[in-house]
Amino acid sequence: MPIYEYKCKDCGSKFEVLVYSNSEKVICEKCGSDDPERLMSGFAASGFTSSSGSSCGGSGGFT
Ligand SMILES: [Zn+2]
């Protein structure tokens, strides 16, 4: 399961969330803001698209 790191724009706190689906709503656990910013933390940083990518891989070379 993908874990994403978020930073709240309102209170500035960072937290990690297990995201089960792309449309999952993430809420800041500190202040309750429903629009935290997703950080690209290390992995899956390249070629990231917001659309649900059913075709994985591309230029990976991972079998
Ligand atoms: Zn917050």
N, CA, C, O and the ligand as a Tripos MOL2 file, in Angstrom:
@<TRIPOS>MOLECULE
protein
  253   251    64     0     0
PROTEIN
NO_CHARGES

@<TRIPOS>ATOM
      1 N           0.8460   -1.2070    0.0000 N.3       1 MET1
      2 CA          0.0000    0.0000    0.0000 C.3       1 MET1
      3 C           0.8760    1.2490    0.0000 C.2       1 MET1
      4 O           1.8630    1.3360    0.7310 O.2       1 MET1
      5 N           0.5040    2.1830   -0.8100 N.am      2 PRO2
      6 CA          1.3200    3.3910   -0.8830 C.3       2 PRO2
      7 C           1.1180    4.2960    0.3230 C.2       2 PRO2
      8 O          -0.0040    4.5540    0.7580 O.2       2 PRO2
      9 N           2.2180    4.7580    0.8350 N.am      3 ILE3
     10 CA          2.1450    5.7480    1.9010 C.3       3 ILE3
     11 C           2.6310    7.0710    1.3430 C.2       3 ILE3
     12 O           3.7360    7.1680    0.8110 O.2       3 ILE3
     13 N           1.8130    8.0640    1.4670 N.am      4 TYR4
     14 CA          2.1920    9.3790    0.9780 C.3       4 TYR4
     15 C           2.4220   10.3250    2.1410 C.2       4 TYR4
     16 O           1.8030   10.2320    3.2010 O.2       4 TYR4
     17 N           3.3380   11.2340    1.8870 N.am      5 GLU5
     18 CA          3.5980   12.2430    2.8980 C.3       5 GLU5
     19 C           2.8760   13.5180    2.4920 C.2       5 GLU5
     20 O           2.9290   13.9490    1.3400 O.2       5 GLU5
     21 N           2.2200   14.0930    3.4430 N.am      6 TYR6
     22 CA          1.4730   15.3130    3.1740 C.3       6 TYR6
     23 C           1.9600   16.4360    4.0700 C.2       6 TYR6
     24 O           2.4620   16.2320    5.1750 O.2       6 TYR6
     25 N           1.7840   17.6240    3.5370 N.am      7 LYS7
     26 CA          2.0490   18.7970    4.3570 C.3       7 LYS7
     27 C           0.8240   19.6880    4.3110 C.2       7 LYS7
     28 O           0.3270   20.0450    3.2430 O.2       7 LYS7
     29 N           0.3650   20.0280    5.4670 N.am      8 CYS8
     30 CA         -0.8200   20.8590    5.5500 C.3       8 CYS8
     31 C          -0.4590   22.3000    5.2190 C.2       8 CYS8
     32 O           0.5030   22.8600    5.7460 O.2       8 CYS8
     33 N          -1.2520   22.8810    4.3370 N.am      9 LYS9
     34 CA         -0.9850   24.2680    3.9580 C.3       9 LYS9
     35 C          -1.4130   25.2320    5.0510 C.2       9 LYS9
     36 O          -0.9140   26.3530    5.1450 O.2       9 LYS9
     37 N          -2.3250   24.7850    5.8560 N.am     10 ASP10
     38 CA         -2.8590   25.6790    6.8760 C.3      10 ASP10
     39 C          -1.9940   25.7540    8.1180 C.2      10 ASP10
     40 O          -1.6480   26.8430    8.5760 O.2      10 ASP10
     41 N          -1.6440   24.5960    8.6660 N.am     11 CYS11
     42 CA         -0.8930   24.6230    9.9270 C.3      11 CYS11
     43 C           0.5670   24.2090    9.7380 C.2      11 CYS11
     44 O           1.3840   24.3440   10.6500 O.2      11 CYS11
     45 N           0.8860   23.7020    8.5370 N.am     12 GLY12
     46 CA          2.2810   23.4000    8.2330 C.3      12 GLY12
     47 C           2.7760   22.0790    8.7830 C.2      12 GLY12
     48 O           3.9640   21.7760    8.6750 O.2      12 GLY12
     49 N           1.9070   21.2950    9.3630 N.am     13 SER13
     50 CA          2.3600   20.0200    9.9070 C.3      13 SER13
     51 C           2.4700   18.9800    8.8040 C.2      13 SER13
     52 O           1.7210   18.9920    7.8280 O.2      13 SER13
     53 N           3.4230   18.0870    8.9900 N.am     14 LYS14
     54 CA          3.6030   17.0120    8.0240 C.3      14 LYS14
     55 C           3.1280   15.7080    8.6240 C.2      14 LYS14
     56 O           3.2980   15.4440    9.8140 O.2      14 LYS14
     57 N           2.5350   14.9140    7.7800 N.am     15 PHE15
     58 CA          2.0770   13.6170    8.2550 C.3      15 PHE15
     59 C           2.0300   12.6350    7.0980 C.2      15 PHE15
     60 O           2.0050   13.0210    5.9300 O.2      15 PHE15
     61 N           2.0180   11.3670    7.4490 N.am     16 GLU16
     62 CA          1.9670   10.3380    6.4230 C.3      16 GLU16
     63 C           0.6240    9.6500    6.4480 C.2      16 GLU16
     64 O           0.0460    9.4020    7.5060 O.2      16 GLU16
     65 N           0.1450    9.3510    5.2710 N.am     17 VAL17
     66 CA         -1.1720    8.7420    5.1640 C.3      17 VAL17
     67 C          -1.1100    7.5460    4.2280 C.2      17 VAL17
     68 O          -0.5110    7.6010    3.1550 O.2      17 VAL17
     69 N          -1.7280    6.4930    4.6500 N.am     18 LEU18
     70 CA         -1.9040    5.3510    3.7670 C.3      18 LEU18
     71 C          -3.0530    5.6620    2.8240 C.2      18 LEU18
     72 O          -4.1830    5.8950    3.2540 O.2      18 LEU18
     73 N          -2.7520    5.6630    1.5490 N.am     19 VAL19
     74 CA         -3.7840    6.0140    0.5810 C.3      19 VAL19
     75 C          -4.2480    4.7650   -0.1530 C.2      19 VAL19
     76 O          -3.4750    4.1190   -0.8610 O.2      19 VAL19
     77 N          -5.4970    4.4430    0.0250 N.am     20 TYR20
     78 CA         -6.0270    3.2390   -0.5900 C.3      20 TYR20
     79 C          -6.4970    3.4870   -2.0070 C.2      20 TYR20
     80 O          -6.4690    2.5820   -2.8410 O.2      20 TYR20
     81 N          -6.9190    4.6750   -2.2790 N.am     21 SER21
     82 CA         -7.3300    4.9980   -3.6350 C.3      21 SER21
     83 C          -6.9630    6.4410   -3.9460 C.2      21 SER21
     84 O          -6.7460    7.2630   -3.0560 O.2      21 SER21
     85 N          -6.9030    6.7170   -5.2500 N.am     22 ASN22
     86 CA         -6.4910    8.0400   -5.6910 C.3      22 ASN22
     87 C          -7.4480    9.1390   -5.2560 C.2      22 ASN22
     88 O          -7.0620   10.2940   -5.0770 O.2      22 ASN22
     89 N          -8.6860    8.7530   -5.0920 N.am     23 SER23
     90 CA         -9.6890    9.7590   -4.7770 C.3      23 SER23
     91 C          -9.9140    9.8970   -3.2820 C.2      23 SER23
     92 O         -10.8030   10.6140   -2.8230 O.2      23 SER23
     93 N          -9.0860    9.1930   -2.5480 N.am     24 GLU24
     94 CA         -9.2030    9.2430   -1.0930 C.3      24 GLU24
     95 C          -9.0110   10.6660   -0.5820 C.2      24 GLU24
     96 O          -8.0830   11.3640   -0.9930 O.2      24 GLU24
     97 N          -9.8710   11.0760    0.2900 N.am     25 LYS25
     98 CA         -9.7520   12.4110    0.8340 C.3      25 LYS25
     99 C          -8.8350   12.3870    2.0530 C.2      25 LYS25
    100 O          -9.0000   11.5780    2.9660 O.2      25 LYS25
    101 N          -7.8860   13.2800    2.0380 N.am     26 VAL26
    102 CA         -6.9350   13.3340    3.1320 C.3      26 VAL26
    103 C          -7.1900   14.5780    3.9660 C.2      26 VAL26
    104 O          -7.3140   15.6890    3.4510 O.2      26 VAL26
    105 N          -7.2620   14.3590    5.2360 N.am     27 ILE27
    106 CA         -7.5500   15.4650    6.1390 C.3      27 ILE27
    107 C          -6.4200   15.6190    7.1450 C.2      27 ILE27
    108 O          -5.9360   14.6390    7.7110 O.2      27 ILE27
    109 N          -6.0200   16.8260    7.3510 N.am     28 CYS28
    110 CA         -4.9730   17.0940    8.3190 C.3      28 CYS28
    111 C          -5.4380   16.6810    9.7150 C.2      28 CYS28
    112 O          -6.5040   17.0750   10.1880 O.2      28 CYS28
    113 N          -4.6010   15.8780   10.3460 N.am     29 GLU29
    114 CA         -4.9950   15.3890   11.6570 C.3      29 GLU29
    115 C          -4.8400   16.4460   12.7480 C.2      29 GLU29
    116 O          -5.3770   16.3100   13.8470 O.2      29 GLU29
    117 N          -4.1050   17.4890   12.4250 N.am     30 LYS30
    118 CA         -3.8900   18.5390   13.4220 C.3      30 LYS30
    119 C          -5.0090   19.5740   13.4160 C.2      30 LYS30
    120 O          -5.6110   19.8710   14.4480 O.2      30 LYS30
    121 N          -5.2740   20.1160   12.2220 N.am     31 CYS31
    122 CA         -6.2250   21.2220   12.1770 C.3      31 CYS31
    123 C          -7.4980   20.8880   11.4170 C.2      31 CYS31
    124 O          -8.4580   21.6580   11.4350 O.2      31 CYS31
    125 N          -7.5040   19.7460   10.7510 N.am     32 GLY32
    126 CA         -8.7260   19.3310   10.0800 C.3      32 GLY32
    127 C          -8.9010   19.8950    8.6850 C.2      32 GLY32
    128 O          -9.9610   19.7400    8.0780 O.2      32 GLY32
    129 N          -7.8790   20.5450    8.1760 N.am     33 SER33
    130 CA         -7.9500   21.0520    6.8150 C.3      33 SER33
    131 C          -8.0680   19.8940    5.8260 C.2      33 SER33
    132 O          -7.4000   18.8700    5.9670 O.2      33 SER33
    133 N          -8.9200   20.0720    4.8330 N.am     34 ASP34
    134 CA         -9.1380   18.9560    3.9170 C.3      34 ASP34
    135 C          -8.3750   19.1210    2.6070 C.2      34 ASP34
    136 O          -8.6960   18.4800    1.6060 O.2      34 ASP34
    137 N          -7.3770   19.9750    2.6220 N.am     35 ASP35
    138 CA         -6.6150   20.1620    1.3920 C.3      35 ASP35
    139 C          -5.1120   20.2390    1.6290 C.2      35 ASP35
    140 O          -4.4690   21.2330    1.2900 O.2      35 ASP35
    141 N          -4.5650   19.1880    2.2120 N.am     36 PRO36
    142 CA         -3.1170   19.1630    2.3930 C.3      36 PRO36
    143 C          -2.4080   18.9100    1.0710 C.2      36 PRO36
    144 O          -2.9850   18.3800    0.1210 O.2      36 PRO36
    145 N          -1.1750   19.2930    1.0410 N.am     37 GLU37
    146 CA         -0.3830   19.1410   -0.1660 C.3      37 GLU37
    147 C           0.3910   17.8380   -0.1230 C.2      37 GLU37
    148 O           1.0460   17.5270    0.8720 O.2      37 GLU37
    149 N           0.3130   17.0740   -1.2100 N.am     38 ARG38
    150 CA          1.0360   15.8080   -1.2250 C.3      38 ARG38
    151 C           2.4900   16.0550   -1.5880 C.2      38 ARG38
    152 O           2.7950   16.7160   -2.5800 O.2      38 ARG38
    153 N           3.3650   15.5220   -0.7840 N.am     39 LEU39
    154 CA          4.7830   15.6770   -1.0570 C.3      39 LEU39
    155 C           5.3010   14.4660   -1.8110 C.2      39 LEU39
    156 O           4.8600   13.3360   -1.6000 O.2      39 LEU39
    157 N           6.2320   14.7320   -2.6800 N.am     40 MET40
    158 CA          6.8690   13.6430   -3.3940 C.3      40 MET40
    159 C           8.0510   13.1730   -2.5640 C.2      40 MET40
    160 O           9.1520   13.7110   -2.6790 O.2      40 MET40
    161 N           7.8250   12.1890   -1.7450 N.am     41 SER41
    162 CA          8.8630   11.8020   -0.8190 C.3      41 SER41
    163 C           9.6840   10.6230   -1.3070 C.2      41 SER41
    164 O           9.4220    9.4730   -0.9540 O.2      41 SER41
    165 N          10.6570   10.9220   -2.1060 N.am     42 GLY42
    166 CA         11.6430    9.8970   -2.4400 C.3      42 GLY42
    167 C          11.2510    8.9310   -3.5270 C.2      42 GLY42
    168 O          11.9420    8.8230   -4.5400 O.2      42 GLY42
    169 N          10.1690    8.2360   -3.3370 N.am     43 PHE43
    170 CA          9.8230    7.2110   -4.2980 C.3      43 PHE43
    171 C           8.7160    7.6740   -5.2330 C.2      43 PHE43
    172 O           7.9240    8.5570   -4.9000 O.2      43 PHE43
    173 N           8.6790    7.0600   -6.4080 N.am     44 ALA44
    174 CA          7.6370    7.3560   -7.3870 C.3      44 ALA44
    175 C           7.5770    8.8380   -7.7280 C.2      44 ALA44
    176 O           6.5120    9.3880   -8.0090 O.2      44 ALA44
    177 N           8.7230    9.4550   -7.6960 N.am     45 ALA45
    178 CA          8.7430   10.8890   -7.9220 C.3      45 ALA45
    179 C           8.7610   11.2470   -9.4000 C.2      45 ALA45
    180 O           8.3660   12.3470   -9.7890 O.2      45 ALA45
    181 N           9.2180   10.3220  -10.2090 N.am     46 SER46
    182 CA          9.2990   10.6340  -11.6300 C.3      46 SER46
    183 C           8.1240   10.0470  -12.3890 C.2      46 SER46
    184 O           7.6810    8.9290  -12.1260 O.2      46 SER46
    185 N           7.6400   10.8160  -13.3220 N.am     47 GLY47
    186 CA          6.5440   10.3520  -14.1530 C.3      47 GLY47
    187 C           5.2620   10.1580  -13.3740 C.2      47 GLY47
    188 O           4.4510    9.2900  -13.6970 O.2      47 GLY47
    189 N           5.0890   10.9400  -12.3840 N.am     48 PHE48
    190 CA          3.8930   10.8230  -11.5820 C.3      48 PHE48
    191 C           2.7260   11.5520  -12.2480 C.2      48 PHE48
    192 O           2.8070   12.7420  -12.5550 O.2      48 PHE48
    193 N           1.6710   10.8270  -12.4550 N.am     49 THR49
    194 CA          0.4970   11.4630  -13.0370 C.3      49 THR49
    195 C          -0.6770   11.3420  -12.0850 C.2      49 THR49
    196 O          -0.7930   10.3800  -11.3250 O.2      49 THR49
    197 N          -1.5190   12.3110  -12.1450 N.am     50 SER50
    198 CA         -2.6370   12.3080  -11.2210 C.3      50 SER50
    199 C          -3.7490   11.3690  -11.6880 C.2      50 SER50
    200 O          -4.5940   10.9440  -10.9010 O.2      50 SER50
    201 N          -3.7310   11.0600  -12.9650 N.am     51 SER51
    202 CA         -4.7210   10.1010  -13.4400 C.3      51 SER51
    203 C          -4.3530    8.7040  -12.9690 C.2      51 SER51
    204 O          -3.1750    8.4040  -12.7740 O.2      51 SER51
    205 N          -5.3090    7.8810  -12.7930 N.am     52 SER52
    206 CA         -5.0370    6.5430  -12.3060 C.3      52 SER52
    207 C          -4.3040    5.7510  -13.3690 C.2      52 SER52
    208 O          -4.8840    5.3340  -14.3720 O.2      52 SER52
    209 N          -3.0360    5.5550  -13.1330 N.am     53 GLY53
    210 CA         -2.2280    4.8860  -14.1380 C.3      53 GLY53
    211 C          -2.3800    3.3900  -14.0630 C.2      53 GLY53
    212 O          -1.7920    2.7340  -13.2030 O.2      53 GLY53
    213 N          -3.1650    2.8580  -14.9620 N.am     54 SER54
    214 CA         -3.3340    1.4070  -14.9380 C.3      54 SER54
    215 C          -2.1780    0.7120  -15.6170 C.2      54 SER54
    216 O          -1.8950   -0.4580  -15.3580 O.2      54 SER54
    217 N          -1.5120    1.4470  -16.4890 N.am     55 SER55
    218 CA         -0.3330    0.8630  -17.1170 C.3      55 SER55
    219 C           0.9180    1.2700  -16.3710 C.2      55 SER55
    220 O           1.4440    2.3670  -16.5560 O.2      55 SER55
    221 N           1.3700    0.3990  -15.5520 N.am     56 CYS56
    222 CA          2.5400    0.6720  -14.7610 C.3      56 CYS56
    223 C           3.7990    0.5640  -15.5880 C.2      56 CYS56
    224 O           3.7840    0.0080  -16.6860 O.2      56 CYS56
    225 N           4.8660    1.0830  -15.0730 N.am     57 GLY57
    226 CA          6.1420    0.8510  -15.7140 C.3      57 GLY57
    227 C           6.5500    1.9730  -16.6350 C.2      57 GLY57
    228 O           6.8290    3.0850  -16.1860 O.2      57 GLY57
    229 N           6.5880    1.6840  -17.9280 N.am     58 GLY58
    230 CA          7.0880    2.6810  -18.8410 C.3      58 GLY58
    231 C           8.5630    2.4990  -19.0130 C.2      58 GLY58
    232 O           9.0260    1.5020  -19.5670 O.2      58 GLY58
    233 N           9.3000    3.4710  -18.5330 N.am     59 SER59
    234 CA         10.7500    3.3810  -18.6790 C.3      59 SER59
    235 C          11.4090    2.8430  -17.4060 C.2      59 SER59
    236 O          12.3950    3.4000  -16.9240 O.2      59 SER59
    237 N          10.8800    1.8110  -16.8980 N.am     60 GLY60
    238 CA         11.4050    1.2820  -15.6540 C.3      60 GLY60
    239 C          12.3460    0.1190  -15.8910 C.2      60 GLY60
    240 O          13.4850    0.1080  -15.4260 O.2      60 GLY60
    241 N          11.8680   -0.8070  -16.5890 N.am     61 GLY61
    242 CA         12.6470   -1.9980  -16.8070 C.3      61 GLY61
    243 C          12.5300   -2.9430  -15.6450 C.2      61 GLY61
    244 O          13.4400   -3.7190  -15.3530 O.2      61 GLY61
    245 N          11.3630   -2.8640  -14.9680 N.am     62 PHE62
    246 CA         11.1420   -3.7760  -13.8870 C.3      62 PHE62
    247 C          10.1340   -4.7930  -14.2700 C.2      62 PHE62
    248 O           9.0490   -4.4680  -14.7520 O.2      62 PHE62
    249 N          10.4790   -5.9980  -14.0640 N.am     63 THR63
    250 CA          9.5830   -7.0610  -14.5280 C.3      63 THR63
    251 C           8.6290   -7.5300  -13.4670 C.2      63 THR63
    252 O           7.8160   -8.4200  -13.7170 O.2      63 THR63
    253 ZN         -3.2930   21.3650    9.3580 Zn       64 ZN64
@<TRIPOS>BOND
     1     1     2 1
     2     2     3 1
     3     3     4 2
     4     3     5 am
     5     5     6 1
     6     6     7 1
     7     7     8 2
     8     7     9 am
     9     9    10 1
    10    10    11 1
    11    11    12 2
    12    11    13 am
    13    13    14 1
    14    14    15 1
    15    15    16 2
    16    15    17 am
    17    17    18 1
    18    18    19 1
    19    19    20 2
    20    19    21 am
    21    21    22 1
    22    22    23 1
    23    23    24 2
    24    23    25 am
    25    25    26 1
    26    26    27 1
    27    27    28 2
    28    27    29 am
    29    29    30 1
    30    30    31 1
    31    31    32 2
    32    31    33 am
    33    33    34 1
    34    34    35 1
    35    35    36 2
    36    35    37 am
    37    37    38 1
    38    38    39 1
    39    39    40 2
    40    39    41 am
    41    41    42 1
    42    42    43 1
    43    43    44 2
    44    43    45 am
    45    45    46 1
    46    46    47 1
    47    47    48 2
    48    47    49 am
    49    49    50 1
    50    50    51 1
    51    51    52 2
    52    51    53 am
    53    53    54 1
    54    54    55 1
    55    55    56 2
    56    55    57 am
    57    57    58 1
    58    58    59 1
    59    59    60 2
    60    59    61 am
    61    61    62 1
    62    62    63 1
    63    63    64 2
    64    63    65 am
    65    65    66 1
    66    66    67 1
    67    67    68 2
    68    67    69 am
    69    69    70 1
    70    70    71 1
    71    71    72 2
    72    71    73 am
    73    73    74 1
    74    74    75 1
    75    75    76 2
    76    75    77 am
    77    77    78 1
    78    78    79 1
    79    79    80 2
    80    79    81 am
    81    81    82 1
    82    82    83 1
    83    83    84 2
    84    83    85 am
    85    85    86 1
    86    86    87 1
    87    87    88 2
    88    87    89 am
    89    89    90 1
    90    90    91 1
    91    91    92 2
    92    91    93 am
    93    93    94 1
    94    94    95 1
    95    95    96 2
    96    95    97 am
    97    97    98 1
    98    98    99 1
    99    99   100 2
   100    99   101 am
   101   101   102 1
   102   102   103 1
   103   103   104 2
   104   103   105 am
   105   105   106 1
   106   106   107 1
   107   107   108 2
   108   107   109 am
   109   109   110 1
   110   110   111 1
   111   111   112 2
   112   111   113 am
   113   113   114 1
   114   114   115 1
   115   115   116 2
   116   115   117 am
   117   117   118 1
   118   118   119 1
   119   119   120 2
   120   119   121 am
   121   121   122 1
   122   122   123 1
   123   123   124 2
   124   123   125 am
   125   125   126 1
   126   126   127 1
   127   127   128 2
   128   127   129 am
   129   129   130 1
   130   130   131 1
   131   131   132 2
   132   131   133 am
   133   133   134 1
   134   134   135 1
   135   135   136 2
   136   135   137 am
   137   137   138 1
   138   138   139 1
   139   139   140 2
   140   139   141 am
   141   141   142 1
   142   142   143 1
   143   143   144 2
   144   143   145 am
   145   145   146 1
   146   146   147 1
   147   147   148 2
   148   147   149 am
   149   149   150 1
   150   150   151 1
   151   151   152 2
   152   151   153 am
   153   153   154 1
   154   154   155 1
   155   155   156 2
   156   155   157 am
   157   157   158 1
   158   158   159 1
   159   159   160 2
   160   159   161 am
   161   161   162 1
   162   162   163 1
   163   163   164 2
   164   163   165 am
   165   165   166 1
   166   166   167 1
   167   167   168 2
   168   167   169 am
   169   169   170 1
   170   170   171 1
   171   171   172 2
   172   171   173 am
   173   173   174 1
   174   174   175 1
   175   175   176 2
   176   175   177 am
   177   177   178 1
   178   178   179 1
   179   179   180 2
   180   179   181 am
   181   181   182 1
   182   182   183 1
   183   183   184 2
   184   183   185 am
   185   185   186 1
   186   186   187 1
   187   187   188 2
   188   187   189 am
   189   189   190 1
   190   190   191 1
   191   191   192 2
   192   191   193 am
   193   193   194 1
   194   194   195 1
   195   195   196 2
   196   195   197 am
   197   197   198 1
   198   198   199 1
   199   199   200 2
   200   199   201 am
   201   201   202 1
   202   202   203 1
   203   203   204 2
   204   203   205 am
   205   205   206 1
   206   206   207 1
   207   207   208 2
   208   207   209 am
   209   209   210 1
   210   210   211 1
   211   211   212 2
   212   211   213 am
   213   213   214 1
   214   214   215 1
   215   215   216 2
   216   215   217 am
   217   217   218 1
   218   218   219 1
   219   219   220 2
   220   219   221 am
   221   221   222 1
   222   222   223 1
   223   223   224 2
   224   223   225 am
   225   225   226 1
   226   226   227 1
   227   227   228 2
   228   227   229 am
   229   229   230 1
   230   230   231 1
   231   231   232 2
   232   231   233 am
   233   233   234 1
   234   234   235 1
   235   235   236 2
   236   235   237 am
   237   237   238 1
   238   238   239 1
   239   239   240 2
   240   239   241 am
   241   241   242 1
   242   242   243 1
   243   243   244 2
   244   243   245 am
   245   245   246 1
   246   246   247 1
   247   247   248 2
   248   247   249 am
   249   249   250 1
   250   250   251 1
   251   251   252 2
@<TRIPOS>SUBSTRUCTURE
     1 MET1         2 RESIDUE 1 A MET
     2 PRO2         6 RESIDUE 1 A PRO
     3 ILE3        10 RESIDUE 1 A ILE
     4 TYR4        14 RESIDUE 1 A TYR
     5 GLU5        18 RESIDUE 1 A GLU
     6 TYR6        22 RESIDUE 1 A TYR
     7 LYS7        26 RESIDUE 1 A LYS
     8 CYS8        30 RESIDUE 1 A CYS
     9 LYS9        34 RESIDUE 1 A LYS
    10 ASP10       38 RESIDUE 1 A ASP
    11 CYS11       42 RESIDUE 1 A CYS
    12 GLY12       46 RESIDUE 1 A GLY
    13 SER13       50 RESIDUE 1 A SER
    14 LYS14       54 RESIDUE 1 A LYS
    15 PHE15       58 RESIDUE 1 A PHE
    16 GLU16       62 RESIDUE 1 A GLU
    17 VAL17       66 RESIDUE 1 A VAL
    18 LEU18       70 RESIDUE 1 A LEU
    19 VAL19       74 RESIDUE 1 A VAL
    20 TYR20       78 RESIDUE 1 A TYR
    21 SER21       82 RESIDUE 1 A SER
    22 ASN22       86 RESIDUE 1 A ASN
    23 SER23       90 RESIDUE 1 A SER
    24 GLU24       94 RESIDUE 1 A GLU
    25 LYS25       98 RESIDUE 1 A LYS
    26 VAL26      102 RESIDUE 1 A VAL
    27 ILE27      106 RESIDUE 1 A ILE
    28 CYS28      110 RESIDUE 1 A CYS
    29 GLU29      114 RESIDUE 1 A GLU
    30 LYS30      118 RESIDUE 1 A LYS
    31 CYS31      122 RESIDUE 1 A CYS
    32 GLY32      126 RESIDUE 1 A GLY
    33 SER33      130 RESIDUE 1 A SER
    34 ASP34      134 RESIDUE 1 A ASP
    35 ASP35      138 RESIDUE 1 A ASP
    36 PRO36      142 RESIDUE 1 A PRO
    37 GLU37      146 RESIDUE 1 A GLU
    38 ARG38      150 RESIDUE 1 A ARG
    39 LEU39      154 RESIDUE 1 A LEU
    40 MET40      158 RESIDUE 1 A MET
    41 SER41      162 RESIDUE 1 A SER
    42 GLY42      166 RESIDUE 1 A GLY
    43 PHE43      170 RESIDUE 1 A PHE
    44 ALA44      174 RESIDUE 1 A ALA
    45 ALA45      178 RESIDUE 1 A ALA
    46 SER46      182 RESIDUE 1 A SER
    47 GLY47      186 RESIDUE 1 A GLY
    48 PHE48      190 RESIDUE 1 A PHE
    49 THR49      194 RESIDUE 1 A THR
    50 SER50      198 RESIDUE 1 A SER
    51 SER51      202 RESIDUE 1 A SER
    52 SER52      206 RESIDUE 1 A SER
    53 GLY53      210 RESIDUE 1 A GLY
    54 SER54      214 RESIDUE 1 A SER
    55 SER55      218 RESIDUE 1 A SER
    56 CYS56      222 RESIDUE 1 A CYS
    57 GLY57      226 RESIDUE 1 A GLY
    58 GLY58      230 RESIDUE 1 A GLY
    59 SER59      234 RESIDUE 1 A SER
    60 GLY60      238 RESIDUE 1 A GLY
    61 GLY61      242 RESIDUE 1 A GLY
    62 PHE62      246 RESIDUE 1 A PHE
    63 THR63      250 RESIDUE 1 A THR
    64 ZN64       253 GROUP 0 **** ****
